[in-house]
Amino acid sequence: MTNGTREGAIARAELYFDDGGFLTELQRRVAIPTTSQEKDSMPALQEYVSGEMTESLEKLGYECTVLPNPRAEYGPFLIARRVEDPAKPTVLTYGHGDVIRGQDDQWRSGLSPWKIVIEGDRMYGRGTADNKGQHTINIAALACVLQERGALGFNSTVLIETGEETGSPGLADFCKVNKAALKADALIGSDGPRLDHRRPTIFGGTRGTMNFNLKLTYREGGHHSGNWGGLLSNPGIVLAHALATITDRRGQIKVPEWRPTTLTNSVRAALADAHIDAGDGAPKIDPNWGEEALTPVERVFGWNSFEVLAFKTGNPDRPVNAIPPSAIAYCQLRFVVGTDPHDILPALRRHLDRHGYQDVELEAARDVIMHATRLDPENPWAKFAAGSIEKTAGQKPNMLPNLGGSLPNEVFTDILGLPTVWVPHSYAACSQHAPNEHLLAPVAREGLRLMTGLFWDLGAHPPGVARA
């Protein structure tokens, strides 16, 4: 017999936020400096999953197991399971407990990466948006359903990793080895930003990402630009021209294999209702940048984008009057489903060779590639989540086949074989990966309401289960 009501569970979520419960829990988690990019971060990563998250989930009746990363130099994983009835559906919920470097000295005066400071609607602190705030919302929503109903009404598995900010090394192997423990009917997680901070978003996959470097070395050491200028080729200039063959002046990709063929009518239709509004503090969209024939939304969610992240030649901090011996460009391609990740660098090699730049070297910058994934908005789990969220929010969510950013989503789709539904609780101007990272309080509060309603509905009538 079902106890409580949907409205009662959502009221509990509102009270949890309004009375400071959410802030208390999030502050405790933000205070743990889980900077996976730092070499000495292992004790903090271990504390996060073995202490903070294990203690919190055990209080909700989860069996918790902390397991080492198959790649021993990286952080551990937490699998928490609550099995109410093996005959009922199982939902996997994912979050990552690691954050990027604190960048302590770059935060605005009065702010700290490791202590939450509230200014108006903004909750400042490292990890508030990416990703501690988001998985705190989801776990709290599960708790509200448990308190109101006395049970979830479905089986729940929570997976917390501690290496997402370094490319999730070991996650694929970990999921292969622990496939039985992670078996589920669907993944429901939260990461990344909403498309419009005033409107809920659902995305079903992510763009992939590959980081790589272009290098050009001509000689040992620099040579006086007065004595040798006009006689020695400048690698910085040559590499800049090589980069200019990859896109035109507005960033339109010119490598044929990098131009997607998967922006179908159905994807266009799914994106037609979407509008980008990142809120106050967000940069203004450049109307004359990107693929000219596409809408701004299609450029981010249906197309590939090439970026030069950094360019170095000579000594930028202390320039001298010398022709530099070498140059390097740190680059990235974000790519959608249909782009062969194993052909990204070979295709670029062929392209550069055709343009006479055989001496430019290519090297992968990471040994982990995040692959592209996409979920059809007509998938039953996507439609179920959209219906539940609309019921709670009073408006239809933005439905995206995939996010513009990247997550290790292919691990869940390809290895675990799951449909993936992501409901982000952040927004694009949150300063994620930068100083002054923050979570918007109204979005967090609404996120608690949305996820509580969604988990309540899953316990009542999950997708694929006939109504009584």
C-alpha positions in Angstrom: 0.0 0.0 0.0 1.4 3.4 -1.0 1.8 5.9 1.8 2.0 9.7 1.5 1.5 11.8 -1.5 3.6 13.3 -4.4 2.8 16.8 -3.1 4.0 15.7 0.4 7.3 14.5 -0.9 7.9 17.7 -2.8 7.0 19.8 0.2 9.7 17.9 2.2 12.2 18.8 -0.6 11.2 22.5 -0.3 11.5 22.4 3.5 14.9 20.7 3.2 16.1 23.6 1.1 14.4 26.5 2.9 15.4 25.4 6.4 19.1 25.1 5.5 19.5 21.3 5.2 20.7 21.5 1.7 23.3 24.2 2.5 24.6 22.3 5.5 25.1 19.1 3.5 26.6 20.8 0.5 29.0 22.9 2.7 30.3 19.7 4.3 31.0 18.3 0.8 32.5 21.4 -0.7 34.9 21.7 2.3 36.6 18.4 1.2 39.3 19.5 -1.4 38.7 16.7 -3.9 40.9 18.2 -6.6 41.6 15.1 -8.8 44.0 17.1 -11.0 46.5 17.4 -8.1 48.9 14.7 -7.3 48.3 14.8 -3.5 44.5 14.5 -3.8 44.1 10.8 -3.0 43.3 11.2 0.8 40.5 13.8 0.0 39.1 11.6 -2.7 39.0 8.6 -0.4 37.5 10.6 2.4 34.7 11.8 0.1 33.5 8.4 -0.9 34.5 6.3 2.2 33.4 8.9 4.7 31.0 11.6 3.6 29.0 9.8 0.9 29.1 6.4 2.5 27.8 7.7 5.8 25.1 9.8 4.0 23.8 6.9 1.9 23.9 4.3 4.6 21.4 6.4 6.5 19.1 5.9 3.6 19.4 2.2 3.7 22.0 1.7 1.0 24.7 -0.9 1.1 27.9 0.9 0.3 31.1 -0.5 -1.2 34.2 1.6 -2.0 36.4 0.0 -4.6 39.8 1.0 -6.0 40.3 2.3 -9.5 41.6 -0.3 -11.9 44.2 2.3 -12.7 45.7 2.5 -9.2 47.1 6.1 -9.5 43.5 7.5 -9.8 40.7 7.9 -7.3 38.3 5.2 -6.0 34.6 4.5 -6.8 31.6 4.2 -4.6 28.7 1.8 -5.4 25.7 2.2 -3.2 22.7 -0.1 -3.6 19.2 -0.2 -2.2 17.3 -3.2 -3.4 13.6 -3.2 -2.4 12.3 -5.8 -4.8 14.4 -7.6 -7.5 11.2 -7.7 -9.6 11.0 -3.9 -9.7 13.0 -1.6 -12.1 16.4 -0.4 -11.0 17.6 3.2 -11.6 21.3 4.0 -11.7 22.2 7.5 -10.5 25.7 8.9 -11.2 27.7 11.8 -9.8 31.4 12.7 -9.5 32.9 13.8 -6.3 36.1 15.3 -7.7 36.5 18.9 -8.7 39.1 20.9 -10.7 41.9 22.8 -9.0 40.7 25.3 -6.4 42.5 28.3 -8.0 42.3 29.8 -4.5 44.2 33.0 -5.2 42.0 33.9 -8.2 38.7 34.1 -6.5 37.1 37.4 -5.9 37.8 39.0 -2.5 35.6 37.5 0.2 35.1 34.2 -1.6 36.9 30.8 -1.1 36.7 27.6 -3.1 36.3 25.5 0.0 33.6 27.5 1.9 30.2 28.3 0.6 29.4 32.0 0.5 25.9 33.2 -0.4 25.4 36.4 -2.3 21.8 37.0 -3.4 20.8 33.9 -5.5 24.3 32.7 -5.9 26.0 30.0 -3.7 29.7 30.3 -4.3 32.2 27.4 -3.8 34.2 24.9 -5.8 31.9 21.9 -6.8 28.6 23.7 -6.0 27.7 23.4 -9.7 30.1 20.7 -10.8 29.1 18.3 -9.5 28.7 18.1 -5.7 25.6 20.3 -5.7 24.0 18.3 -8.5 24.3 14.9 -6.9 23.5 16.3 -3.5 20.2 17.4 -5.0 19.4 14.0 -6.5 20.3 12.0 -3.3 18.3 14.4 -1.2 15.3 13.9 -3.6 15.6 10.1 -3.0 15.6 10.8 0.7 12.4 12.9 0.5 10.6 10.1 -1.4 11.7 7.6 1.2 10.6 9.8 4.1 7.2 10.4 2.5 6.4 7.0 1.1 8.4 4.8 3.4 10.0 3.2 0.3 11.3 4.3 -3.1 9.1 1.9 -5.0 12.0 0.9 -7.2 15.6 -0.2 -6.7 18.3 2.4 -6.6 22.0 2.2 -7.3 24.3 5.3 -6.9 27.7 5.4 -8.5 30.1 8.1 -7.4 33.4 8.4 -9.2 36.4 10.6 -8.3 38.2 11.1 -11.6 35.8 12.8 -14.0 37.8 16.0 -14.1 40.8 14.1 -15.4 38.8 12.3 -18.1 37.3 9.5 -16.0 40.3 7.2 -16.3 39.5 3.6 -15.3 35.7 4.2 -15.4 35.1 2.0 -18.4 37.2 -0.9 -17.0 35.5 -0.5 -13.6 32.0 -0.7 -15.2 33.0 -3.8 -17.2 34.3 -5.6 -14.1 31.3 -4.5 -12.0 28.6 -4.8 -14.6 26.4 -7.1 -12.5 26.5 -4.7 -9.5 25.6 -1.8 -11.8 22.9 -3.5 -13.8 19.9 -1.2 -14.2 17.0 -0.3 -16.5 18.1 3.3 -17.0 20.5 6.0 -15.8 19.1 9.2 -14.4 21.9 11.7 -13.5 22.6 15.4 -13.3 25.6 17.3 -14.7 26.2 20.2 -17.0 24.0 23.3 -17.4 20.4 24.0 -18.3 20.0 25.6 -21.7 17.8 28.3 -20.1 18.2 28.9 -16.4 14.5 29.6 -16.1 13.4 26.4 -17.8 14.2 22.8 -16.9 16.4 20.8 -19.4 16.6 17.2 -20.2 19.4 15.8 -22.4 19.9 12.3 -23.5 23.6 12.2 -24.3 26.7 14.3 -24.8 29.1 15.5 -27.5 32.4 13.7 -27.5 35.7 15.4 -26.9 39.3 14.9 -28.1 42.2 17.1 -27.0 45.3 17.1 -29.1 48.4 19.3 -29.9 49.9 20.6 -33.1 53.6 21.0 -32.8 56.3 22.5 -35.1 60.0 22.5 -34.3 62.6 23.9 -36.7 65.8 24.2 -34.7 67.6 24.3 -31.4 67.2 27.6 -29.5 66.2 31.1 -30.7 68.2 33.3 -33.1 68.5 37.1 -33.1 65.7 38.6 -35.1 67.9 41.4 -36.4 70.6 39.1 -37.7 68.3 36.3 -38.9 64.9 37.9 -39.6 64.0 37.2 -43.2 66.4 34.3 -43.3 64.9 31.8 -40.9 61.3 30.5 -41.1 59.2 31.4 -38.0 57.4 28.3 -36.6 54.8 30.5 -34.9 53.8 32.1 -38.2 53.8 28.8 -40.1 51.7 27.0 -37.4 49.2 29.9 -37.4 48.7 29.4 -41.1 48.4 25.6 -40.6 45.6 26.3 -38.0 43.9 28.6 -40.5 43.3 25.7 -42.9 41.3 23.9 -40.2 38.5 26.5 -40.1 37.6 29.7 -41.9 37.6 33.1 -40.2 34.2 32.4 -38.6 35.2 29.0 -37.2 33.4 26.9 -39.9 35.2 23.5 -40.0 37.1 22.7 -43.3 38.3 19.2 -42.5 35.7 17.1 -44.5 35.6 14.2 -42.1 34.9 16.5 -39.2 31.7 17.9 -40.8 28.7 15.8 -39.4 26.1 14.1 -41.4 23.8 13.3 -38.4 22.0 16.6 -38.0 18.8 14.9 -39.2 15.3 16.3 -39.4 14.3 14.6 -36.2 17.3 16.2 -34.4 16.4 19.6 -35.9 12.8 19.1 -34.7 13.9 18.3 -31.2 16.0 21.4 -31.1 13.5 23.7 -32.7 11.9 24.6 -29.4 15.1 25.2 -27.6 16.6 28.6 -26.8 19.9 29.5 -25.2 19.7 31.9 -22.2 22.6 31.5 -19.8 21.5 34.3 -17.5 23.2 37.3 -16.0 27.0 37.3 -16.4 27.0 35.0 -19.5 29.0 36.2 -22.5 27.0 37.5 -25.5 26.6 35.0 -28.3 28.6 36.0 -31.4 26.0 35.9 -34.3 28.7 35.7 -36.9 30.6 32.8 -35.4 30.2 29.1 -36.2 28.4 27.2 -39.0 26.5 29.9 -40.9 23.6 27.8 -42.1 22.8 26.6 -38.6 20.9 28.1 -35.7 22.9 28.8 -32.5 21.3 25.8 -30.8 22.1 23.5 -33.7 25.7 24.7 -33.7 26.1 23.6 -30.1 24.0 20.4 -30.0 24.0 19.2 -33.5 27.4 20.0 -34.9 31.2 19.8 -34.2 33.3 22.6 -32.9 37.1 23.1 -33.1 38.9 25.2 -30.6 42.4 26.5 -30.1 42.7 26.4 -26.3 46.2 27.9 -26.1 49.0 28.8 -28.5 52.7 29.1 -27.5 55.8 30.2 -29.3 58.9 31.8 -27.8 58.5 33.0 -24.2 55.1 34.9 -23.9 55.9 36.0 -20.4 59.3 37.4 -21.3 59.5 38.1 -25.0 62.9 38.6 -26.5 64.1 39.8 -29.9 64.7 36.3 -31.3 63.0 34.0 -33.8 61.6 31.2 -31.7 62.7 27.6 -32.5 59.3 26.0 -32.0 55.5 26.5 -31.6 52.7 24.5 -30.1 48.9 24.8 -30.3 46.7 23.0 -27.7 43.5 22.1 -29.5 40.2 20.4 -29.0 37.4 19.0 -31.1 33.9 18.6 -29.6 32.0 16.1 -31.8 28.5 14.7 -32.2 27.3 11.1 -32.9 28.5 10.1 -36.4 32.0 11.4 -36.1 34.5 8.5 -35.9 36.7 9.3 -32.9 39.4 7.0 -34.2 39.6 9.0 -37.5 39.8 12.5 -36.0 43.6 12.8 -35.9 44.2 10.7 -39.1 41.7 12.9 -40.9 43.5 16.0 -39.7 46.8 14.5 -40.7 45.5 14.0 -44.3 44.1 17.5 -44.3 47.4 19.1 -43.2 49.4 17.1 -45.7 47.1 18.2 -48.5 47.8 21.8 -47.6 51.6 21.3 -47.5 52.0 21.1 -43.7 53.7 17.7 -43.5 56.2 19.0 -40.9 53.4 19.8 -38.4 53.3 17.0 -35.7 50.1 15.8 -34.2 49.8 14.2 -30.8 46.9 13.2 -28.6 46.9 15.3 -25.4 44.9 12.7 -23.3 44.8 9.0 -23.4 41.1 9.1 -22.7 38.5 10.1 -25.4 35.0 10.9 -24.3 32.8 9.5 -27.1 29.6 11.1 -28.4 26.2 9.7 -27.4 22.6 10.6 -28.1 19.2 9.5 -26.9 16.1 9.8 -29.1 13.7 12.2 -27.4 10.9 9.7 -28.2 12.6 7.1 -26.0 10.1 6.0 -23.3 12.4 7.0 -20.4 13.0 10.5 -22.0 9.2 10.9 -22.5 8.5 9.7 -18.9 11.0 12.2 -17.4 9.7 15.0 -19.6 6.1 14.3 -18.5 7.0 14.2 -14.8 9.1 17.4 -15.0 6.3 19.2 -16.8 3.9 18.1 -14.1 6.1 19.6 -11.4 7.4 22.7 -13.1 4.2 23.7 -15.0 6.2 24.0 -18.2 7.7 21.7 -20.8 11.4 21.1 -20.4 13.9 21.8 -23.1 14.6 18.4 -24.7 18.0 18.0 -26.1 19.2 14.8 -27.9 22.7 15.5 -26.4 24.5 18.2 -24.4 27.1 20.4 -25.9 29.7 19.4 -23.3 31.1 16.0 -22.6 30.6 13.3 -20.0 31.7 9.7 -19.9 28.2 8.8 -21.0 29.3 6.1 -23.5 30.2 4.0 -20.5 26.6 3.9 -19.5 25.2 3.5 -23.0 27.7 1.2 -24.6 29.0 -0.9 -21.7 26.0 -1.0 -19.4 23.5 -0.8 -22.2 21.3 1.9 -20.6 19.1 4.7 -21.9 20.5 7.8 -20.2 18.4 10.7 -19.0 20.3 13.8 -17.6 18.5 16.6 -15.8 21.0 19.4 -15.1 20.7 21.7 -12.1 23.2 24.3 -13.1 23.4 27.0 -15.7 26.0 28.0 -18.3 27.2 31.2 -16.5 28.1 29.3 -13.3 31.9 29.8 -13.7 32.3 26.0 -13.8 36.1 25.2 -14.1 36.9 28.8 -13.2 37.2 31.0 -10.1 34.0 32.1 -8.5 32.1 28.9 -9.4 28.5 29.1 -8.1 25.1 27.4 -8.0 21.9 29.4 -8.5 19.7 28.9 -5.4 16.4 29.1 -7.4 17.6 26.4 -9.8 18.8 24.2 -7.0 15.5 24.5 -5.2 13.5 23.8 -8.3 15.9 20.9 -9.0 15.0 19.3 -5.7 11.3 19.7 -6.5 11.7 18.2 -10.0 13.8 15.2 -8.9 11.6 14.4 -6.0 8.6 14.4 -8.3 10.5 12.3 -10.9 11.6 9.7 -8.3 8.1 9.6 -6.8 6.6 8.9 -10.2 9.2 6.2 -10.9 8.0 4.4 -7.8 4.4 4.7 -8.9 4.4 3.9 -12.6 7.9 3.4 -14.1 8.2 3.3 -17.9 7.3 -0.1 -19.4 5.2 -1.2 -16.4 1.5 -1.4 -17.0 -0.7 0.7 -14.8 -3.0 -1.3 -12.5 
